[in-house]
Amino acid sequence: MTETVLNVSNVQKTFGGLQALSDINLKVDKGQIHAIIGPNGAGKSTLLNVIIGRLAPDSGTVKFGDMILTGMQPYEINQAGVVRVFQTPEIFPELTLLQNVMVPAFAKRDGSFKFNPFKSMAREKAIVEEAEHVLEDLGLHNQMHNLSSSMSRGDKRRLELAMCLIQHPKLLLLDEPTAGMARHDTNRTIELLQRIKERGMTKVIIEHDMHVVFSLADHISVLAQGAIIADGTPDEVRGNPKVQEAYLGGAHL
């Protein structure tokens, strides 16, 4: 029997009279890559912000397994195992790559982190070794002692992914993980996410690049004007005329 990891039920959200999300119902099954696509302004990032607690819905609930996330603080949701990669990489530019990856590891373990104990980091052998392993897995090991401010955009995206993976998320949310990347970096990211998929991690991906979506997704939900207009397998969504009209003006995906 399929296990549902994320269940969004009847979620509504308005901003000054504008209906950003209208009666959203969404289920994400364990181990799947579930893509959310749609034109700009469809409500995709708003939905992710509701899921992680950065925005409170006007009505409806978000459940993670048996846990109701609605009303919880973002750090509590993160501690529960829901981790998000943002559109713009959220890293610490004045820290090295290794230090960047260690920070969320401490926060996950201790519930908080103070920026003063970098001297004690050297004594945290287990976390240092795991951070090095994660950076190696993402192809960043040779840069681990460099300041993250010196990195390319594509590498910053991979660094933020490393900062997420070291937290051992049960659900990983990725908001346009290939935005602004050259095709070479995009393909490397696809390969990386495919490797992570093989480990059974559940992921929700917002993405505009259809090459990325159809390379990765097991299931796709399509948002338009704050409502889900289609939901199904990639083949079902690809041939849906509503999707072709709303997303690409009638052109075939």
N, C-alpha and C positions, 0 to 999 in steps of 0.2 A: 504493500500500500504506500502511495506517495505521501511524503511528509511535507506539510506546508510550513515554511520558515517565516515568511512575512505575509500578513493578511491585512490589507487596507480596506476598510469597510465604510462606505457612504460618506467619504470625506469631502467637505465643502470648505472653500476659503475664498473670501472676498477682500479686495483692497479698495476702499473708498467707493463702493458700489460696483466695481469691476469684478466679475466672477472669474477668479483665477483657476479654481478647481470646482467642478460641478459633479457631485455624486460619484466620486471615484471609488471603484471596487477593483481590487487587484490582489492576486495571489502569486507568490513566488515559491516554487518547490525546491526542496533541499537538493544541492548539487548542481542546480541549473545556472546557466547564464541567461538572465531575463533582461532583454533590451527594452528601453522606453524611447520611442522616437516620435518625431512630430516637428512641425515648423517652429520658427522662433516665436516666442510668446505663447506657446501652447500650454505652458504650465509645468513643464518637466522639472526644472530646478526648484520650483515652488513645492512640488510633490516631495522631492528629496529632502527639502528643508523641513517639511512637516514630519517626515519619517524620523529624522534625526533630532527633532525637538527644537530646532532653531525658529520654527514658526508653529504657533498653536492653531489647529483647525477650528473653524467656526462650529463644525459639528462632525461627527464620525469618529472612528477609532482606528488606531494602528496597533497591531499585535505582532510580537516577535516570539514565535512559539506560543507558549501559554502566557507570556508576559504582555501586559498592556503598556505600550510606550507612551501613549497620549497622556500628557501632563507631567512626564518625567523631564528632568533637565538633560541637556545634551551630554554632559560628562557622565551622567548615570546610564544613558543609552549606550555610550561608548564603552563603559565598564561592562555592560551586559553582553557586548560582543558585536555591536553594529559600528562599523568604521567606514568613513567616507573619504574619497579622494576628490578634491575640489577642482573646478574649472581652471582657476589660477593656482599654481602650486603654493601651498602654505608650508614653507620651510623656514629655517632660521639661517639667514644669509651669512651671519658672522660666525657661525659654527662650522666645523668640518663635517663632512658627510657622515663619518662614524659617530660624531656627537649628535647629529640630527637624528640618527636612527636609534641611539641610546635613550634619548629624551622620552619618547612615547613608551619605551620598554619600562623605564622607571615609573612613569605615570600609571601604566597598566598594573604594575606590581604593587605600587604604594598608594595609588589614588591621587597622588600629587607629586610635584617635582619642584625643587628649588634650584635656581641656577647657580648656586654658589659651590656645590660639591664636585666640581670637575676633577679636583685632585683625587677624590675618593673613587672616581670612575675607574682608575687603573686597578683598584682592588676588586672591582666587580667583574671578576673573570668570566663568569657564565654569560652575563649580558654582553660584554665585549666580544666574546667568541660568537654569540648568536648574531650580533649586529654585523660582524665581519662576514659571517656565512650568508646572511640575507643580501648584503651588498655584492658578494661574489655571485650569488644566484641571479642578480639583476644586471650583472656585467659592470658593476661600479667599483669593484674591489681595488683597482689600481688608482682610483681617485680618493680613497677613503680618508686620507689625511689632508686633502685640499679643502679650502673654504667653499661652501656650497654656492656662494655668490658668483663664483667664477665659471659655473656650469652652463652648458647650453640648455635651452628650454626643454628639449627632449629628455636630457639627463635629469633635469629638475623634476620632471614628471615621474621618472623612474625612481628618483630618490624619495618622493612623497609616497609612492607605492611601497617602497621598502619600509618607510615609517609606519605604514598601515599593516604590512604583513608581519612585522615583529610583534604586533599586538595579538596575533593569532585570532583574527576576526572569525566569527561564525557567519557573518553576512557582510560583504564588502560592496559598498556603493561607489560607483565611479561616474563622475560628472564630466563627460566629454574628455576621456583620458588621452585622446590623440589630437586635441585641438591645437592648432598652430604648428603641428609637426610636419617635417618633410616626409615624403612617402617612405623613405628608408627607415626613419624612426618609427613611423606608423606600423610598418611591417614587423619591426622588432618588438613593438608593444603587443601586436596581435600574437606573435609567437610566445611571448612571455605570459600573456593571459591564458593562452591555450595550455601552457604547462601548468599554470595554477589550477585551471579547470580540472586537469587530470588528478589533482590531489583531493577533489571533491568539495572545494570551497564554493559556497553559494554567492553569486554576484548579481547585482543590478547595474546595468550600464545605460547611461544616457549618451547618445552619440548621433551626430549628423552624418558622419561618413558611412554610407551604405556598404562600402567594401568592408569596413570594420564590423558592422552589424551582422551582415550575412556570413562573415567568416567565423563569428563567435557564438551568435545567439542560438539558444535552444527554443526560446519562446519570445515573442515580441508583442508589446502593447503599444498602440498608436494613440497619441493625444492630439487633439485639435480643439482650440478655443476652450481649453479647460476640461474637456470631456474625452473619455476613451471611445474612439470610433471603431476600433478593430482590435482583436486580441487572438493570437493563435501562433502556429508554427511559422517559421520564415516563409515556407511555400504558400501557406494560406494568406499571409499578409502581403506577400509580393504580388499576388494576383487579385487583391481586393480593390475594386474600382474606387471605393470611398477613400482608400489610402492614397491611391494614385492621384486622385483629384485634390485632396486636402494637402498632401505633402509635396507633390511634384507637378501640380497643375494638369494632371491627366497623363503625364509621361510615365512609362513603365519603369518600375524599380529594377 
